[in-house]
Amino acid sequence: MNKHIMLAAGLAVAALLIAHGGAAAQDRDRSMATVAEIPLTGDDGQVVANHAVKIPGPIDKLPGVVTVGNPNGKTALVEFYDLNCPYCRVASVDIADMVDLDRELKLVLVPFPVLGIPSITASRVELAVAKLGTAQQFYDFHRKVYAQRGVTDGARALQIAHGLGLDAKALNKLADSDQITETMIAHVRLGNSLGLAATPSFIIDGVAILGYPGRNRLQAIVDASDACGKVVCN
């Protein structure tokens, strides 16, 4: 990564903090992590935080958001994630399996870099991949990041993307652009407005699910959505 990306990342950090709306909004988001409007327990038996949300518009149409699986699928699962989130790493394997097995599942991936500067610099590259690559290349990138161990920063993300056949110079140039910064800020602002106080967080049928509930519970939620259009069938 060239030194300008690190400078841009520093500016992005400040902008992201502004987008979060300061300490009061962060305190509110932390409190949302304890809310469970719908009685859900995860695979570990613990209560899964969740709350109803009003989506301002189609998330899958936003810049930097990529849809994989069946783009016309009956069930849409939106995931907000950070490339350095360990729970997102676990979830990625299970969700990839769900996408492979369920031909009606539409997975909407929203980069949500909230865990520090390495995540921000990696996401700059990730958002460049979203723009310059295909949806499949983006998903391959996504899965390869999580298949690795350790911290993923911009340099490591660029290496992974280049390994998928994408032009490193073009990625580097785009990753260092104001356009990517604005896209990143928009994603974090959206996640904040929806009260997503954990990574990963999922949106399905107007409900935000905070944290990874485990493969069995997430599959049950998707199955309920498919069967009755709600996260839990009555």
Sequence and secondary structure as in RCSB ss.txt:
>XXXX:A:sequence
MNKHIMLAAGLAVAALLIAHGGAAAQDRDRSMATVAEIPLTGDDGQVVANHAVKIPGPIDKLPGVVTVGNPNGKT
ALVEFYDLNCPYCRVASVDIADMVDLDRELKLVLVPFPVLGIPSITASRVELAVAKLGTAQQFYDFHRKVYAQRG
VTDGARALQIAHGLGLDAKALNKLADSDQITETMIAHVRLGNSLGLAATPSFIIDGVAILGYPGRNRLQAIVDAS
DACGKVVCN
>XXXX:A:secstr
  HHHHHHHHHHHHHHHHHHTHHHHHHHHHHHTT BSS  B TTS B  EEE   SS GGGSTT EEEE TT SE
EEEEEE TT HHHHHHHHHHHHHHHH TTEEEEEEE   S HHHHHHHHHHHHHHHHS HHHHHHHHHHHHHS S
   HHHHHHHHHHTT  HHHHHHHHTSHHHHHHHHHHHHHHHHTT  SSSEEEETTEEEES   HHHHHHHHHHH
HHHSSSS  
